[in-house]
Amino acid sequence: MSKTKKMMAGVLTTALMTSLVACGSTTDQARPAKPKDKSCDKWKWDEDTQTYYCSDSSSSHSGSYYHGGRYYGSKKQLTSSSAYKSFKSSSSYKSGIGSGSRGGFGG
């Protein structure tokens, strides 16, 4: 392999790694902190709603979505609530590139 090809491979690898690290940290920083409600020990992030849901099978809230200090028994209950609709229309709700929204390129 020529010196030029080795150099270009190194540059491309560095650029790829930098972009992957930047994407990961942006996503993590954009998310709100996990809820500290003691009724659930395991939280999962839901990309579609940009909220957390309880995945603790031993919790009475298992499968419930958590938003604004309140549990919602299903995604439908969450998305039809006035509090969630207000959140979704605010700048706190992320849409577009890097947010997990569907559509556009490859979505």
Sequence and secondary structure as in RCSB ss.txt:
>XXXX:A:sequence
MSKTKKMMAGVLTTALMTSLVACGSTTDQARPAKPKDKSCDKWKWDEDTQTYYCSDSSSSHSGSYYHGGRYYGSK
KQLTSSSAYKSFKSSSSYKSGIGSGSRGGFGG
>XXXX:A:secstr
  HHHHHHHHHHHHHHHHHHHHHHHHHHHHS      TT S EEEETTTTEEEE  TTSTTTT EEETTEEESSH
HHHHHSHHHHHHHTSTTS  STTTT   STT 
